[in-house]
Amino acid sequence: MKYAKGTSLFAITLFTSVILSNAFLLKNYIISPAFFCIVIGLLVGNVISVSKYTNQLINFILTNILKVGIALLGIGLSIHELFKYGLSSVLLIIINILLVFAILMLLGKFFKISKNLIVLIFMGTSICGVTAIAATSTIIKSNQHDTGYAVGVVAVFGLIAVVAYPYMAHYMFNGNDLNAGIFLGAAIHDTAQVSAAGLIYQETFSSPVALEASMTTKLLRNSFLIILIPLLTYFYDRKKTNNKSSILKFFPFFVLGFVSLSLARTMGDIFMINTNYHAYWENLIMMIKIASKYMILISHQVLQQEHLQHKVVVVV
């Protein structure tokens, strides 16, 4: 019962978000439940002080439920689609990483920003948000001020991107859902933020393609930790830091769950297509998608409250 208050609070917030979204839909205004979850989460976080048990529940949701929800998104696309989206975005990701690095180095010299802070912001904005910052801080031995500032940059600008980018992407790419999804996955910092933006785009413009493309692009970006963590280790402290442990500690293994479910979708489609079980298979896919959606929704209204408590939880 000690978690009852927090569970009830999050359930009511989620229910309210869905009701508001449907109410606006009746008036021909399409506003995603994810948007209301973010707004209500911020309001609740400013008004209600949470107990230590609710904080424990928040940590559980952000470190488990959100990851499972993102992994379950893999059921929505086949291996063929996964490779298609990945190949379409890999060059953009590489260009994005190099461009962000170059711009930040120039800004750092111009404004005389510390090297450690530049590296932290670079990893956080170009790879995978808070996770990359946390991994990098252990390698470069950054101080608490620099780490907190980098996390703040990702949180604040990421929140702005979650709300604004879905609509901007739809306008920029003239309704091309695939390109819009790749843009969201390449431009928004944190995986949690990308999932929210992709969900807002999907709900607003009726496009599951954009959500799938955004998550595939973002998870591919996350995988670049495998390359950049050892490089940072080599340049900062090649003798004292254990490369293997750094990668294993911070690599987002739910990426493997995403790919595994995509493989399961592909195999299921092949073996079920002309059988009596095809309708059951389609229903199972639909139920998994719905479960994934609500896991992501509740995680995002929790995430806003966690940010307002001034804590850093390594999410993805």
C-alpha positions as CSV (number, residue, x, y, z in Angstrom):
1,M,0.0,0.0,0.0
2,K,3.0,2.3,0.4
3,Y,3.0,2.9,-3.3
4,A,-0.7,3.4,-3.6
5,K,-0.6,7.2,-3.5
6,G,1.9,7.5,-6.3
7,T,0.2,4.8,-8.4
8,S,-3.1,6.6,-8.0
9,L,-1.6,10.0,-8.9
10,F,0.0,8.7,-12.1
11,A,-3.1,6.7,-13.1
12,I,-5.3,9.7,-12.7
13,T,-2.9,11.9,-14.6
14,L,-2.8,9.4,-17.5
15,F,-6.6,9.0,-17.5
16,T,-7.1,12.8,-17.5
17,S,-4.6,13.2,-20.4
18,V,-6.5,10.7,-22.5
19,I,-9.9,12.3,-21.6
20,L,-8.7,15.8,-22.5
21,S,-7.2,14.5,-25.8
22,N,-10.6,12.9,-26.8
23,A,-12.5,16.0,-25.7
24,F,-10.4,18.2,-28.0
25,L,-10.8,15.6,-30.8
26,L,-14.6,16.0,-30.6
27,K,-14.1,19.7,-31.3
28,N,-11.8,18.8,-34.3
29,Y,-8.6,19.7,-32.4
30,I,-6.1,16.9,-32.6
31,I,-3.8,17.1,-29.5
32,S,-1.9,14.0,-28.5
33,P,-2.3,12.5,-25.0
34,A,1.5,12.7,-24.7
35,F,1.3,16.5,-24.8
36,F,-1.2,16.6,-22.0
37,C,0.9,14.1,-20.0
38,I,3.9,16.4,-20.2
39,V,1.9,19.5,-19.3
40,I,0.0,17.9,-16.4
41,G,3.2,16.3,-15.2
42,L,4.9,19.7,-15.0
43,L,1.9,21.2,-13.2
44,V,1.6,18.4,-10.7
45,G,5.4,18.4,-10.0
46,N,5.2,22.1,-9.1
47,V,2.1,21.7,-6.8
48,I,2.5,18.3,-5.0
49,S,5.6,17.2,-3.0
50,V,6.1,13.5,-3.4
51,S,7.1,11.0,-0.7
52,K,10.1,8.8,-0.7
53,Y,8.0,5.9,-1.8
54,T,6.6,7.8,-4.8
55,N,10.2,8.8,-5.7
56,Q,11.0,5.1,-5.6
57,L,8.1,4.4,-7.9
58,I,9.3,7.2,-10.3
59,N,12.7,5.6,-10.5
60,F,11.2,2.2,-11.2
61,I,9.0,3.6,-14.0
62,L,11.9,5.5,-15.6
63,T,14.4,2.7,-15.4
64,N,12.1,-0.2,-16.3
65,I,8.6,0.7,-17.6
66,L,9.9,3.3,-20.1
67,K,12.6,1.0,-21.4
68,V,10.1,-1.9,-21.9
69,G,7.7,0.5,-23.6
70,I,10.3,1.6,-26.1
71,A,11.5,-2.0,-26.7
72,L,7.9,-3.0,-27.4
73,L,7.8,-0.5,-30.2
74,G,9.9,-2.9,-32.2
75,I,6.8,-5.1,-32.8
76,G,5.5,-2.4,-35.1
77,L,8.0,-2.9,-37.9
78,S,9.7,-5.7,-39.7
79,I,13.4,-6.3,-40.0
80,H,13.2,-5.0,-43.6
81,E,11.6,-1.8,-42.4
82,L,14.2,-1.6,-39.6
83,F,17.1,-1.8,-42.0
84,K,15.3,0.6,-44.4
85,Y,14.9,3.3,-41.8
86,G,18.4,2.6,-40.4
87,L,20.2,2.9,-43.8
88,S,18.2,6.1,-44.5
89,S,19.4,7.7,-41.3
90,V,22.9,6.5,-40.6
91,L,24.7,9.0,-42.8
92,L,22.6,11.8,-41.3
93,I,23.6,10.6,-37.8
94,I,27.3,10.7,-38.6
95,I,27.0,14.2,-40.2
96,N,25.0,15.3,-37.1
97,I,27.7,14.0,-34.7
98,L,30.5,15.7,-36.6
99,L,28.6,19.0,-37.1
100,V,27.6,19.2,-33.4
101,F,31.2,18.5,-32.3
102,A,32.6,21.2,-34.7
103,I,30.0,23.9,-33.6
104,L,30.5,23.2,-29.9
105,M,34.3,23.4,-30.2
106,L,34.0,26.8,-31.9
107,L,31.4,28.1,-29.4
108,G,33.6,26.8,-26.5
109,K,36.6,28.7,-27.8
110,F,34.6,31.9,-28.4
111,F,32.8,31.9,-25.0
112,K,35.8,30.3,-23.2
113,I,33.7,27.3,-21.9
114,S,35.6,24.5,-20.2
115,K,36.6,21.6,-22.3
116,N,34.8,19.1,-20.0
117,L,31.5,20.9,-20.3
118,I,31.8,21.0,-24.1
119,V,32.4,17.3,-24.2
120,L,29.5,16.6,-21.9
121,I,27.1,18.7,-23.9
122,F,28.4,17.2,-27.1
123,M,27.7,13.6,-25.9
124,G,24.4,14.5,-24.5
125,T,23.0,16.4,-27.5
126,S,24.5,14.2,-30.3
127,I,24.2,10.7,-28.9
128,C,21.6,9.8,-26.2
129,G,21.0,12.6,-23.7
130,V,21.4,12.0,-19.9
131,T,22.9,8.5,-20.4
132,A,25.7,9.7,-22.6
133,I,26.4,12.5,-20.1
134,A,26.5,10.1,-17.2
135,A,28.8,7.8,-19.0
136,T,31.1,10.6,-20.1
137,S,31.3,12.2,-16.7
138,T,32.7,9.0,-15.2
139,I,35.5,9.0,-17.9
140,I,36.5,12.6,-18.0
141,K,36.0,13.1,-14.2
142,S,33.9,16.2,-14.6
143,N,32.7,18.2,-11.6
144,Q,29.1,18.3,-10.4
145,H,28.5,21.8,-11.8
146,D,29.5,20.8,-15.3
147,T,27.5,17.6,-15.2
148,G,24.4,19.3,-13.8
149,Y,24.6,22.1,-16.4
150,A,24.9,19.6,-19.3
151,V,21.9,17.6,-17.9
152,G,19.9,20.9,-17.7
153,V,20.7,21.7,-21.3
154,V,19.4,18.3,-22.4
155,A,16.3,18.5,-20.2
156,V,15.2,22.1,-21.1
157,F,15.9,22.1,-24.8
158,G,14.7,18.5,-25.1
159,L,11.4,19.5,-23.6
160,I,11.0,22.4,-26.0
161,A,11.9,20.0,-28.9
162,V,9.3,17.5,-27.8
163,V,6.5,20.0,-27.9
164,A,7.6,22.0,-31.0
165,Y,9.4,19.6,-33.3
166,P,6.5,17.2,-34.3
167,Y,4.6,20.2,-35.8
168,M,7.7,21.8,-37.2
169,A,8.8,18.5,-38.9
170,H,5.3,18.0,-40.5
171,Y,5.6,21.5,-41.9
172,M,9.2,21.2,-43.0
173,F,8.8,17.9,-44.8
174,N,5.4,18.7,-46.3
175,G,3.8,15.7,-44.6
176,N,6.5,13.2,-45.6
177,D,6.2,11.0,-42.5
178,L,9.4,9.0,-43.0
179,N,11.6,12.1,-43.3
180,A,9.8,13.7,-40.4
181,G,10.4,10.6,-38.2
182,I,14.1,10.5,-39.1
183,F,14.4,14.2,-38.3
184,L,12.8,13.7,-34.9
185,G,15.1,10.7,-34.1
186,A,18.2,12.6,-35.3
187,A,17.4,16.1,-33.8
188,I,16.0,15.4,-30.3
189,H,18.5,14.6,-27.5
190,D,17.1,11.9,-25.2
191,T,15.5,8.6,-26.2
192,A,12.6,9.3,-23.8
193,Q,12.1,12.7,-25.5
194,V,12.1,11.1,-29.0
195,S,9.5,8.5,-28.0
196,A,7.2,11.4,-26.8
197,A,7.7,13.5,-29.9
198,G,7.2,10.5,-32.1
199,L,4.0,9.6,-30.2
200,I,2.7,13.2,-30.5
201,Y,3.4,13.1,-34.3
202,Q,1.7,9.8,-34.6
203,E,-1.4,10.9,-32.7
204,T,-1.7,14.3,-34.4
205,F,-1.0,13.3,-38.0
206,S,-2.1,9.6,-37.9
207,S,1.3,8.3,-38.8
208,P,2.8,5.2,-37.1
209,V,5.6,5.4,-39.7
210,A,7.0,8.6,-38.2
211,L,7.1,7.0,-34.7
212,E,8.8,3.8,-36.0
213,A,11.4,5.8,-38.1
214,S,12.1,8.2,-35.2
215,M,12.8,5.4,-32.7
216,T,14.9,3.4,-35.2
217,T,17.0,6.5,-35.9
218,K,17.4,7.3,-32.2
219,L,18.3,3.8,-31.2
220,L,20.9,3.7,-34.0
221,R,22.3,7.0,-32.5
222,N,22.5,5.4,-29.1
223,S,24.6,2.6,-30.5
224,F,27.3,5.1,-31.3
225,L,28.2,4.9,-27.6
226,I,30.1,1.7,-28.5
227,I,32.4,3.8,-30.6
228,L,32.6,7.1,-28.6
229,I,33.1,5.8,-25.1
230,P,36.3,3.9,-25.9
231,L,37.5,6.9,-27.9
232,L,37.0,9.2,-24.9
233,T,38.6,6.7,-22.6
234,Y,41.7,6.5,-24.9
235,F,42.1,10.3,-25.1
236,Y,41.3,11.1,-21.4
237,D,42.7,8.2,-19.4
238,R,43.9,5.2,-21.4
239,K,45.5,3.5,-18.4
240,K,43.0,3.8,-15.6
241,T,39.6,3.4,-17.1
242,N,38.2,0.0,-18.1
243,N,36.6,0.3,-21.5
244,K,34.5,-2.8,-21.3
245,S,32.9,-1.9,-18.0
246,S,32.1,1.6,-19.2
247,I,30.3,0.3,-22.3
248,L,28.4,-2.4,-20.5
249,K,27.3,-0.1,-17.7
250,F,25.8,2.6,-20.0
251,F,24.9,0.8,-23.2
252,P,21.1,0.8,-23.7
253,F,20.4,-2.9,-23.9
254,F,16.7,-2.3,-24.6
255,V,17.9,-1.7,-28.1
256,L,18.4,-5.4,-28.4
257,G,14.8,-5.9,-27.2
258,F,13.6,-3.5,-29.9
259,V,15.5,-5.5,-32.6
260,S,14.3,-8.8,-31.2
261,L,10.7,-7.8,-31.3
262,S,11.2,-6.6,-34.9
263,L,12.6,-10.0,-35.7
264,A,9.6,-11.7,-34.0
265,R,7.3,-9.5,-36.1
266,T,9.0,-10.5,-39.3
267,M,8.9,-14.3,-38.4
268,G,5.3,-14.1,-37.2
269,D,4.2,-12.4,-40.4
270,I,5.9,-15.1,-42.5
271,F,4.5,-18.1,-40.6
272,M,1.1,-16.7,-39.8
273,I,0.0,-15.0,-43.0
274,N,-1.9,-17.8,-44.6
275,T,-3.1,-19.6,-41.4
276,N,-6.1,-19.6,-39.2
277,Y,-4.0,-17.8,-36.6
278,H,-3.3,-14.7,-38.7
279,A,-6.2,-12.7,-37.1
280,Y,-4.9,-13.6,-33.6
281,W,-1.4,-12.5,-34.6
282,E,-2.7,-9.1,-35.8
283,N,-4.6,-8.7,-32.5
284,L,-1.5,-9.5,-30.5
285,I,0.5,-6.9,-32.4
286,M,-2.2,-4.3,-31.8
287,M,-2.3,-5.1,-28.0
288,I,1.5,-4.8,-27.7
289,K,1.4,-1.5,-29.5
290,I,-1.3,-0.2,-27.2
291,A,0.7,-1.4,-24.1
292,S,3.8,0.3,-25.5
293,K,1.9,3.6,-26.0
294,Y,0.5,3.7,-22.4
295,M,3.9,2.7,-20.9
296,I,5.5,5.7,-22.8
297,L,2.7,8.0,-21.8
298,I,2.8,7.3,-18.1
299,S,6.6,7.5,-18.2
300,H,6.6,11.0,-19.7
301,Q,4.3,12.5,-17.1
302,V,6.5,10.9,-14.4
303,L,9.6,12.2,-16.2
304,Q,8.5,15.8,-15.9
305,Q,7.9,15.4,-12.1
306,E,11.4,13.8,-11.8
307,H,13.0,16.7,-13.5
308,L,11.3,19.1,-11.1
309,Q,12.7,17.2,-8.1
310,H,16.2,18.1,-9.3
311,K,17.4,14.5,-9.5
312,V,19.3,12.8,-12.3
313,V,18.0,9.3,-13.3
314,V,19.8,7.5,-16.1
315,V,16.9,6.6,-18.3
316,V,18.2,5.7,-21.8
